[in-house]
Amino acid sequence: MTANVNSRVQKHREALRMAGLRPIQIWVPDTRRPNFTEECRRQSRLAAASDADDADLQRFMDEALSDVDAATD
């Protein structure tokens, strides 16, 4: 049975490669770690504080949002 599964996986991967795709490996944060939630909060506070201090960024974001709103009306 394992050989059958391996064969199907190999065929699937070959089909994806023929479609012009390639496999990659990415590393993402481990959401199961005990400090994950607190680290998310810490980074969110830093980003919020940084955004609050940048009036030009806020103006840019507001203008971009109004452009999107105008395009969808």
PyMOL Python script that loads the backbone (N, CA, C, O; Angstrom):
from pymol import cmd

cmd.read_pdbstr("""\
ATOM      1  N   MET A   1       0.826  -1.194   0.000  1.00  0.00           N
ATOM      2  CA  MET A   1       0.000   0.000   0.000  1.00  0.00           C
ATOM      3  C   MET A   1       0.871   1.260   0.000  1.00  0.00           C
ATOM      4  O   MET A   1       0.530   2.236  -0.668  1.00  0.00           O
ATOM      5  N   THR A   2       1.979   1.256   0.730  1.00  0.00           N
ATOM      6  CA  THR A   2       2.862   2.418   0.776  1.00  0.00           C
ATOM      7  C   THR A   2       3.399   2.749  -0.611  1.00  0.00           C
ATOM      8  O   THR A   2       3.518   3.919  -0.973  1.00  0.00           O
ATOM      9  N   ALA A   3       3.721   1.717  -1.382  1.00  0.00           N
ATOM     10  CA  ALA A   3       4.232   1.947  -2.737  1.00  0.00           C
ATOM     11  C   ALA A   3       3.188   2.650  -3.593  1.00  0.00           C
ATOM     12  O   ALA A   3       3.531   3.511  -4.403  1.00  0.00           O
ATOM     13  N   ASN A   4       1.911   2.290  -3.423  1.00  0.00           N
ATOM     14  CA  ASN A   4       0.832   2.910  -4.178  1.00  0.00           C
ATOM     15  C   ASN A   4       0.710   4.396  -3.825  1.00  0.00           C
ATOM     16  O   ASN A   4       0.553   5.237  -4.710  1.00  0.00           O
ATOM     17  N   VAL A   5       0.783   4.710  -2.543  1.00  0.00           N
ATOM     18  CA  VAL A   5       0.702   6.103  -2.106  1.00  0.00           C
ATOM     19  C   VAL A   5       1.893   6.881  -2.641  1.00  0.00           C
ATOM     20  O   VAL A   5       1.731   7.985  -3.161  1.00  0.00           O
ATOM     21  N   ASN A   6       3.084   6.317  -2.518  1.00  0.00           N
ATOM     22  CA  ASN A   6       4.287   6.982  -3.021  1.00  0.00           C
ATOM     23  C   ASN A   6       4.194   7.241  -4.520  1.00  0.00           C
ATOM     24  O   ASN A   6       4.616   8.292  -5.002  1.00  0.00           O
ATOM     25  N   SER A   7       3.645   6.288  -5.245  1.00  0.00           N
ATOM     26  CA  SER A   7       3.492   6.435  -6.690  1.00  0.00           C
ATOM     27  C   SER A   7       2.526   7.571  -7.023  1.00  0.00           C
ATOM     28  O   SER A   7       2.790   8.373  -7.919  1.00  0.00           O
ATOM     29  N   ARG A   8       1.416   7.637  -6.305  1.00  0.00           N
ATOM     30  CA  ARG A   8       0.441   8.706  -6.538  1.00  0.00           C
ATOM     31  C   ARG A   8       1.024  10.075  -6.201  1.00  0.00           C
ATOM     32  O   ARG A   8       0.802  11.047  -6.922  1.00  0.00           O
ATOM     33  N   VAL A   9       1.765  10.145  -5.109  1.00  0.00           N
ATOM     34  CA  VAL A   9       2.393  11.408  -4.717  1.00  0.00           C
ATOM     35  C   VAL A   9       3.395  11.838  -5.778  1.00  0.00           C
ATOM     36  O   VAL A   9       3.442  13.009  -6.154  1.00  0.00           O
ATOM     37  N   GLN A  10       4.194  10.895  -6.258  1.00  0.00           N
ATOM     38  CA  GLN A  10       5.187  11.206  -7.285  1.00  0.00           C
ATOM     39  C   GLN A  10       4.512  11.699  -8.563  1.00  0.00           C
ATOM     40  O   GLN A  10       4.978  12.658  -9.178  1.00  0.00           O
ATOM     41  N   LYS A  11       3.436  11.061  -8.962  1.00  0.00           N
ATOM     42  CA  LYS A  11       2.700  11.496 -10.159  1.00  0.00           C
ATOM     43  C   LYS A  11       2.137  12.898  -9.972  1.00  0.00           C
ATOM     44  O   LYS A  11       2.179  13.723 -10.885  1.00  0.00           O
ATOM     45  N   HIS A  12       1.613  13.155  -8.789  1.00  0.00           N
ATOM     46  CA  HIS A  12       1.058  14.481  -8.500  1.00  0.00           C
ATOM     47  C   HIS A  12       2.155  15.538  -8.578  1.00  0.00           C
ATOM     48  O   HIS A  12       1.962  16.595  -9.178  1.00  0.00           O
ATOM     49  N   ARG A  13       3.293  15.255  -7.977  1.00  0.00           N
ATOM     50  CA  ARG A  13       4.409  16.198  -8.006  1.00  0.00           C
ATOM     51  C   ARG A  13       4.916  16.418  -9.431  1.00  0.00           C
ATOM     52  O   ARG A  13       5.243  17.543  -9.811  1.00  0.00           O
ATOM     53  N   GLU A  14       4.979  15.365 -10.202  1.00  0.00           N
ATOM     54  CA  GLU A  14       5.415  15.506 -11.600  1.00  0.00           C
ATOM     55  C   GLU A  14       4.442  16.378 -12.387  1.00  0.00           C
ATOM     56  O   GLU A  14       4.856  17.197 -13.207  1.00  0.00           O
ATOM     57  N   ALA A  15       3.143  16.196 -12.132  1.00  0.00           N
ATOM     58  CA  ALA A  15       2.137  17.008 -12.817  1.00  0.00           C
ATOM     59  C   ALA A  15       2.292  18.483 -12.446  1.00  0.00           C
ATOM     60  O   ALA A  15       2.176  19.360 -13.302  1.00  0.00           O
ATOM     61  N   LEU A  16       2.554  18.747 -11.173  1.00  0.00           N
ATOM     62  CA  LEU A  16       2.763  20.123 -10.748  1.00  0.00           C
ATOM     63  C   LEU A  16       4.007  20.716 -11.406  1.00  0.00           C
ATOM     64  O   LEU A  16       3.996  21.873 -11.828  1.00  0.00           O
ATOM     65  N   ARG A  17       5.069  19.936 -11.494  1.00  0.00           N
ATOM     66  CA  ARG A  17       6.290  20.418 -12.157  1.00  0.00           C
ATOM     67  C   ARG A  17       6.025  20.690 -13.638  1.00  0.00           C
ATOM     68  O   ARG A  17       6.509  21.681 -14.186  1.00  0.00           O
ATOM     69  N   MET A  18       5.264  19.821 -14.276  1.00  0.00           N
ATOM     70  CA  MET A  18       4.930  20.018 -15.688  1.00  0.00           C
ATOM     71  C   MET A  18       4.100  21.286 -15.876  1.00  0.00           C
ATOM     72  O   MET A  18       4.124  21.898 -16.944  1.00  0.00           O
ATOM     73  N   ALA A  19       3.367  21.677 -14.835  1.00  0.00           N
ATOM     74  CA  ALA A  19       2.555  22.897 -14.894  1.00  0.00           C
ATOM     75  C   ALA A  19       3.404  24.134 -14.600  1.00  0.00           C
ATOM     76  O   ALA A  19       2.887  25.250 -14.545  1.00  0.00           O
ATOM     77  N   GLY A  20       4.710  23.928 -14.411  1.00  0.00           N
ATOM     78  CA  GLY A  20       5.603  25.058 -14.192  1.00  0.00           C
ATOM     79  C   GLY A  20       5.816  25.427 -12.736  1.00  0.00           C
ATOM     80  O   GLY A  20       6.357  26.492 -12.440  1.00  0.00           O
ATOM     81  N   LEU A  21       5.403  24.573 -11.835  1.00  0.00           N
ATOM     82  CA  LEU A  21       5.565  24.848 -10.413  1.00  0.00           C
ATOM     83  C   LEU A  21       6.770  24.089  -9.867  1.00  0.00           C
ATOM     84  O   LEU A  21       7.234  23.116 -10.460  1.00  0.00           O
ATOM     85  N   ARG A  22       7.261  24.556  -8.727  1.00  0.00           N
ATOM     86  CA  ARG A  22       8.348  23.842  -8.076  1.00  0.00           C
ATOM     87  C   ARG A  22       8.111  23.844  -6.583  1.00  0.00           C
ATOM     88  O   ARG A  22       7.530  24.789  -6.049  1.00  0.00           O
ATOM     89  N   PRO A  23       8.552  22.803  -5.899  1.00  0.00           N
ATOM     90  CA  PRO A  23       8.342  22.745  -4.450  1.00  0.00           C
ATOM     91  C   PRO A  23       9.340  23.644  -3.726  1.00  0.00           C
ATOM     92  O   PRO A  23      10.490  23.791  -4.139  1.00  0.00           O
ATOM     93  N   ILE A  24       8.869  24.233  -2.645  1.00  0.00           N
ATOM     94  CA  ILE A  24       9.752  25.019  -1.789  1.00  0.00           C
ATOM     95  C   ILE A  24       9.468  24.643  -0.337  1.00  0.00           C
ATOM     96  O   ILE A  24       8.419  24.081  -0.022  1.00  0.00           O
ATOM     97  N   GLN A  25      10.400  24.956   0.523  1.00  0.00           N
ATOM     98  CA  GLN A  25      10.200  24.731   1.946  1.00  0.00           C
ATOM     99  C   GLN A  25      10.221  26.087   2.633  1.00  0.00           C
ATOM    100  O   GLN A  25      11.119  26.896   2.399  1.00  0.00           O
ATOM    101  N   ILE A  26       9.227  26.332   3.483  1.00  0.00           N
ATOM    102  CA  ILE A  26       9.212  27.574   4.240  1.00  0.00           C
ATOM    103  C   ILE A  26       9.098  27.234   5.726  1.00  0.00           C
ATOM    104  O   ILE A  26       8.542  26.205   6.111  1.00  0.00           O
ATOM    105  N   TRP A  27       9.627  28.105   6.519  1.00  0.00           N
ATOM    106  CA  TRP A  27       9.548  27.962   7.963  1.00  0.00           C
ATOM    107  C   TRP A  27       8.596  29.023   8.487  1.00  0.00           C
ATOM    108  O   TRP A  27       8.712  30.199   8.141  1.00  0.00           O
ATOM    109  N   VAL A  28       7.674  28.611   9.305  1.00  0.00           N
ATOM    110  CA  VAL A  28       6.694  29.531   9.870  1.00  0.00           C
ATOM    111  C   VAL A  28       6.740  29.431  11.399  1.00  0.00           C
ATOM    112  O   VAL A  28       7.194  28.421  11.938  1.00  0.00           O
ATOM    113  N   PRO A  29       6.274  30.465  12.097  1.00  0.00           N
ATOM    114  CA  PRO A  29       6.271  30.406  13.559  1.00  0.00           C
ATOM    115  C   PRO A  29       5.439  29.228  14.060  1.00  0.00           C
ATOM    116  O   PRO A  29       4.403  28.887  13.488  1.00  0.00           O
ATOM    117  N   ASP A  30       5.912  28.623  15.128  1.00  0.00           N
ATOM    118  CA  ASP A  30       5.211  27.494  15.739  1.00  0.00           C
ATOM    119  C   ASP A  30       4.141  28.042  16.678  1.00  0.00           C
ATOM    120  O   ASP A  30       4.451  28.550  17.756  1.00  0.00           O
ATOM    121  N   THR A  31       2.893  27.936  16.266  1.00  0.00           N
ATOM    122  CA  THR A  31       1.786  28.481  17.050  1.00  0.00           C
ATOM    123  C   THR A  31       1.531  27.700  18.328  1.00  0.00           C
ATOM    124  O   THR A  31       0.738  28.128  19.167  1.00  0.00           O
ATOM    125  N   ARG A  32       2.194  26.558  18.488  1.00  0.00           N
ATOM    126  CA  ARG A  32       2.004  25.738  19.687  1.00  0.00           C
ATOM    127  C   ARG A  32       2.957  26.120  20.817  1.00  0.00           C
ATOM    128  O   ARG A  32       2.812  25.641  21.942  1.00  0.00           O
ATOM    129  N   ARG A  33       3.920  26.969  20.525  1.00  0.00           N
ATOM    130  CA  ARG A  33       4.879  27.358  21.567  1.00  0.00           C
ATOM    131  C   ARG A  33       4.171  28.147  22.661  1.00  0.00           C
ATOM    132  O   ARG A  33       3.243  28.907  22.388  1.00  0.00           O
ATOM    133  N   PRO A  34       4.613  27.962  23.889  1.00  0.00           N
ATOM    134  CA  PRO A  34       3.942  28.642  25.015  1.00  0.00           C
ATOM    135  C   PRO A  34       3.947  30.162  24.910  1.00  0.00           C
ATOM    136  O   PRO A  34       2.995  30.800  25.360  1.00  0.00           O
ATOM    137  N   ASN A  35       4.971  30.758  24.340  1.00  0.00           N
ATOM    138  CA  ASN A  35       5.051  32.219  24.301  1.00  0.00           C
ATOM    139  C   ASN A  35       4.550  32.813  22.995  1.00  0.00           C
ATOM    140  O   ASN A  35       4.721  34.011  22.767  1.00  0.00           O
ATOM    141  N   PHE A  36       3.940  32.014  22.134  1.00  0.00           N
ATOM    142  CA  PHE A  36       3.512  32.496  20.825  1.00  0.00           C
ATOM    143  C   PHE A  36       2.519  33.652  20.938  1.00  0.00           C
ATOM    144  O   PHE A  36       2.688  34.682  20.284  1.00  0.00           O
ATOM    145  N   THR A  37       1.496  33.488  21.755  1.00  0.00           N
ATOM    146  CA  THR A  37       0.452  34.505  21.878  1.00  0.00           C
ATOM    147  C   THR A  37       1.029  35.812  22.406  1.00  0.00           C
ATOM    148  O   THR A  37       0.724  36.883  21.880  1.00  0.00           O
ATOM    149  N   GLU A  38       1.859  35.733  23.441  1.00  0.00           N
ATOM    150  CA  GLU A  38       2.448  36.944  23.993  1.00  0.00           C
ATOM    151  C   GLU A  38       3.368  37.627  22.983  1.00  0.00           C
ATOM    152  O   GLU A  38       3.409  38.855  22.917  1.00  0.00           O
ATOM    153  N   GLU A  39       4.101  36.846  22.203  1.00  0.00           N
ATOM    154  CA  GLU A  39       4.974  37.435  21.179  1.00  0.00           C
ATOM    155  C   GLU A  39       4.151  38.136  20.108  1.00  0.00           C
ATOM    156  O   GLU A  39       4.555  39.192  19.622  1.00  0.00           O
ATOM    157  N   CYS A  40       3.012  37.577  19.732  1.00  0.00           N
ATOM    158  CA  CYS A  40       2.117  38.242  18.773  1.00  0.00           C
ATOM    159  C   CYS A  40       1.630  39.565  19.335  1.00  0.00           C
ATOM    160  O   CYS A  40       1.605  40.577  18.634  1.00  0.00           O
ATOM    161  N   ARG A  41       1.246  39.554  20.594  1.00  0.00           N
ATOM    162  CA  ARG A  41       0.789  40.802  21.228  1.00  0.00           C
ATOM    163  C   ARG A  41       1.906  41.840  21.264  1.00  0.00           C
ATOM    164  O   ARG A  41       1.682  43.014  20.970  1.00  0.00           O
ATOM    165  N   ARG A  42       3.108  41.401  21.626  1.00  0.00           N
ATOM    166  CA  ARG A  42       4.246  42.314  21.705  1.00  0.00           C
ATOM    167  C   ARG A  42       4.510  42.967  20.351  1.00  0.00           C
ATOM    168  O   ARG A  42       4.668  44.184  20.257  1.00  0.00           O
ATOM    169  N   GLN A  43       4.554  42.144  19.306  1.00  0.00           N
ATOM    170  CA  GLN A  43       4.817  42.680  17.974  1.00  0.00           C
ATOM    171  C   GLN A  43       3.684  43.576  17.490  1.00  0.00           C
ATOM    172  O   GLN A  43       3.928  44.575  16.814  1.00  0.00           O
ATOM    173  N   SER A  44       2.452  43.227  17.831  1.00  0.00           N
ATOM    174  CA  SER A  44       1.303  44.054  17.441  1.00  0.00           C
ATOM    175  C   SER A  44       1.362  45.418  18.118  1.00  0.00           C
ATOM    176  O   SER A  44       1.073  46.439  17.495  1.00  0.00           O
ATOM    177  N   ARG A  45       1.739  45.432  19.405  1.00  0.00           N
ATOM    178  CA  ARG A  45       1.868  46.713  20.112  1.00  0.00           C
ATOM    179  C   ARG A  45       2.955  47.572  19.480  1.00  0.00           C
ATOM    180  O   ARG A  45       2.778  48.779  19.316  1.00  0.00           O
ATOM    181  N   LEU A  46       4.085  46.951  19.123  1.00  0.00           N
ATOM    182  CA  LEU A  46       5.162  47.704  18.479  1.00  0.00           C
ATOM    183  C   LEU A  46       4.716  48.291  17.143  1.00  0.00           C
ATOM    184  O   LEU A  46       5.006  49.447  16.838  1.00  0.00           O
ATOM    185  N   ALA A  47       4.010  47.489  16.352  1.00  0.00           N
ATOM    186  CA  ALA A  47       3.536  47.960  15.043  1.00  0.00           C
ATOM    187  C   ALA A  47       2.514  49.079  15.210  1.00  0.00           C
ATOM    188  O   ALA A  47       2.540  50.065  14.474  1.00  0.00           O
ATOM    189  N   ALA A  48       1.618  48.924  16.178  1.00  0.00           N
ATOM    190  CA  ALA A  48       0.601  49.954  16.402  1.00  0.00           C
ATOM    191  C   ALA A  48       1.244  51.259  16.864  1.00  0.00           C
ATOM    192  O   ALA A  48       0.856  52.340  16.421  1.00  0.00           O
ATOM    193  N   ALA A  49       2.216  51.154  17.746  1.00  0.00           N
ATOM    194  CA  ALA A  49       2.904  52.357  18.227  1.00  0.00           C
ATOM    195  C   ALA A  49       3.659  53.031  17.096  1.00  0.00           C
ATOM    196  O   ALA A  49       3.664  54.257  16.994  1.00  0.00           O
ATOM    197  N   SER A  50       4.286  52.250  16.257  1.00  0.00           N
ATOM    198  CA  SER A  50       5.021  52.800  15.128  1.00  0.00           C
ATOM    199  C   SER A  50       4.075  53.496  14.153  1.00  0.00           C
ATOM    200  O   SER A  50       4.370  54.587  13.666  1.00  0.00           O
ATOM    201  N   ASP A  51       2.945  52.866  13.873  1.00  0.00           N
ATOM    202  CA  ASP A  51       1.960  53.469  12.974  1.00  0.00           C
ATOM    203  C   ASP A  51       1.395  54.759  13.555  1.00  0.00           C
ATOM    204  O   ASP A  51       1.170  55.725  12.825  1.00  0.00           O
ATOM    205  N   ALA A  52       1.167  54.778  14.855  1.00  0.00           N
ATOM    206  CA  ALA A  52       0.597  55.965  15.497  1.00  0.00           C
ATOM    207  C   ALA A  52       1.553  57.150  15.409  1.00  0.00           C
ATOM    208  O   ALA A  52       1.122  58.302  15.368  1.00  0.00           O
ATOM    209  N   ASP A  53       2.840  56.865  15.383  1.00  0.00           N
ATOM    210  CA  ASP A  53       3.855  57.925  15.320  1.00  0.00           C
ATOM    211  C   ASP A  53       4.124  58.420  13.909  1.00  0.00           C
ATOM    212  O   ASP A  53       4.869  59.383  13.725  1.00  0.00           O
ATOM    213  N   ASP A  54       3.525  57.774  12.902  1.00  0.00           N
ATOM    214  CA  ASP A  54       3.833  58.106  11.510  1.00  0.00           C
ATOM    215  C   ASP A  54       2.601  58.687  10.818  1.00  0.00           C
ATOM    216  O   ASP A  54       1.816  57.953  10.217  1.00  0.00           O
ATOM    217  N   ALA A  55       2.436  59.992  10.903  1.00  0.00           N
ATOM    218  CA  ALA A  55       1.266  60.660  10.323  1.00  0.00           C
ATOM    219  C   ALA A  55       1.247  60.507   8.800  1.00  0.00           C
ATOM    220  O   ALA A  55       0.179  60.377   8.202  1.00  0.00           O
ATOM    221  N   ASP A  56       2.427  60.522   8.173  1.00  0.00           N
ATOM    222  CA  ASP A  56       2.477  60.372   6.717  1.00  0.00           C
ATOM    223  C   ASP A  56       1.948  59.014   6.290  1.00  0.00           C
ATOM    224  O   ASP A  56       1.239  58.902   5.290  1.00  0.00           O
ATOM    225  N   LEU A  57       2.295  57.981   7.052  1.00  0.00           N
ATOM    226  CA  LEU A  57       1.805  56.644   6.724  1.00  0.00           C
ATOM    227  C   LEU A  57       0.287  56.595   6.859  1.00  0.00           C
ATOM    228  O   LEU A  57      -0.401  56.047   5.997  1.00  0.00           O
ATOM    229  N   GLN A  58      -0.230  57.167   7.939  1.00  0.00           N
ATOM    230  CA  GLN A  58      -1.682  57.160   8.135  1.00  0.00           C
ATOM    231  C   GLN A  58      -2.394  57.904   7.007  1.00  0.00           C
ATOM    232  O   GLN A  58      -3.429  57.447   6.522  1.00  0.00           O
ATOM    233  N   ARG A  59      -1.858  59.022   6.597  1.00  0.00           N
ATOM    234  CA  ARG A  59      -2.445  59.781   5.489  1.00  0.00           C
ATOM    235  C   ARG A  59      -2.418  58.948   4.197  1.00  0.00           C
ATOM    236  O   ARG A  59      -3.397  58.910   3.452  1.00  0.00           O
ATOM    237  N   PHE A  60      -1.287  58.288   3.947  1.00  0.00           N
ATOM    238  CA  PHE A  60      -1.160  57.434   2.761  1.00  0.00           C
ATOM    239  C   PHE A  60      -2.197  56.314   2.787  1.00  0.00           C
ATOM    240  O   PHE A  60      -2.852  56.038   1.782  1.00  0.00           O
ATOM    241  N   MET A  61      -2.337  55.675   3.945  1.00  0.00           N
ATOM    242  CA  MET A  61      -3.297  54.567   4.068  1.00  0.00           C
ATOM    243  C   MET A  61      -4.729  55.066   3.857  1.00  0.00           C
ATOM    244  O   MET A  61      -5.532  54.402   3.202  1.00  0.00           O
ATOM    245  N   ASP A  62      -5.041  56.235   4.413  1.00  0.00           N
ATOM    246  CA  ASP A  62      -6.383  56.804   4.225  1.00  0.00           C
ATOM    247  C   ASP A  62      -6.648  57.105   2.755  1.00  0.00           C
ATOM    248  O   ASP A  62      -7.739  56.834   2.253  1.00  0.00           O
ATOM    249  N   GLU A  63      -5.667  57.659   2.066  1.00  0.00           N
ATOM    250  CA  GLU A  63      -5.825  57.963   0.643  1.00  0.00           C
ATOM    251  C   GLU A  63      -5.983  56.678  -0.174  1.00  0.00           C
ATOM    252  O   GLU A  63      -6.799  56.611  -1.093  1.00  0.00           O
ATOM    253  N   ALA A  64      -5.203  55.674   0.170  1.00  0.00           N
ATOM    254  CA  ALA A  64      -5.303  54.396  -0.552  1.00  0.00           C
ATOM    255  C   ALA A  64      -6.682  53.785  -0.347  1.00  0.00           C
ATOM    256  O   ALA A  64      -7.282  53.269  -1.290  1.00  0.00           O
ATOM    257  N   LEU A  65      -7.181  53.841   0.876  1.00  0.00           N
ATOM    258  CA  LEU A  65      -8.512  53.305   1.161  1.00  0.00           C
ATOM    259  C   LEU A  65      -9.587  54.068   0.406  1.00  0.00           C
ATOM    260  O   LEU A  65     -10.532  53.464  -0.102  1.00  0.00           O
ATOM    261  N   SER A  66      -9.459  55.377   0.326  1.00  0.00           N
ATOM    262  CA  SER A  66     -10.475  56.135  -0.409  1.00  0.00           C
ATOM    263  C   SER A  66     -10.414  55.816  -1.902  1.00  0.00           C
ATOM    264  O   SER A  66     -11.443  55.809  -2.577  1.00  0.00           O
ATOM    265  N   ASP A  67      -9.192  55.548  -2.429  1.00  0.00           N
ATOM    266  CA  ASP A  67      -9.065  55.141  -3.830  1.00  0.00           C
ATOM    267  C   ASP A  67      -9.782  53.805  -4.068  1.00  0.00           C
ATOM    268  O   ASP A  67     -10.463  53.629  -5.078  1.00  0.00           O
ATOM    269  N   VAL A  68      -9.619  52.877  -3.133  1.00  0.00           N
ATOM    270  CA  VAL A  68     -10.288  51.569  -3.255  1.00  0.00           C
ATOM    271  C   VAL A  68     -11.785  51.737  -3.172  1.00  0.00           C
ATOM    272  O   VAL A  68     -12.528  51.151  -3.959  1.00  0.00           O
ATOM    273  N   ASP A  69     -12.232  52.540  -2.216  1.00  0.00           N
ATOM    274  CA  ASP A  69     -13.680  52.787  -2.085  1.00  0.00           C
ATOM    275  C   ASP A  69     -14.245  53.403  -3.355  1.00  0.00           C
ATOM    276  O   ASP A  69     -15.322  53.012  -3.806  1.00  0.00           O
ATOM    277  N   ALA A  70     -13.532  54.359  -3.935  1.00  0.00           N
ATOM    278  CA  ALA A  70     -14.001  55.012  -5.158  1.00  0.00           C
ATOM    279  C   ALA A  70     -14.059  54.030  -6.324  1.00  0.00           C
ATOM    280  O   ALA A  70     -14.957  54.110  -7.162  1.00  0.00           O
ATOM    281  N   ALA A  71     -13.110  53.114  -6.378  1.00  0.00           N
ATOM    282  CA  ALA A  71     -13.060  52.143  -7.472  1.00  0.00           C
ATOM    283  C   ALA A  71     -14.162  51.098  -7.365  1.00  0.00           C
ATOM    284  O   ALA A  71     -14.558  50.515  -8.374  1.00  0.00           O
ATOM    285  N   THR A  72     -14.662  50.853  -6.155  1.00  0.00           N
ATOM    286  CA  THR A  72     -15.686  49.815  -5.981  1.00  0.00           C
ATOM    287  C   THR A  72     -17.094  50.378  -5.955  1.00  0.00           C
ATOM    288  O   THR A  72     -18.058  49.618  -5.865  1.00  0.00           O
ATOM    289  N   ASP A  73     -17.234  51.688  -6.032  1.00  0.00           N
ATOM    290  CA  ASP A  73     -18.578  52.295  -6.043  1.00  0.00           C
ATOM    291  C   ASP A  73     -19.191  52.230  -7.412  1.00  0.00           C
ATOM    292  O   ASP A  73     -20.316  52.692  -7.607  1.00  0.00           O
TER     293      ASP A  73
END
""", "prot")
cmd.dss("prot")
cmd.show_as("cartoon", "prot")
cmd.util.cbc("prot")
cmd.orient("prot")
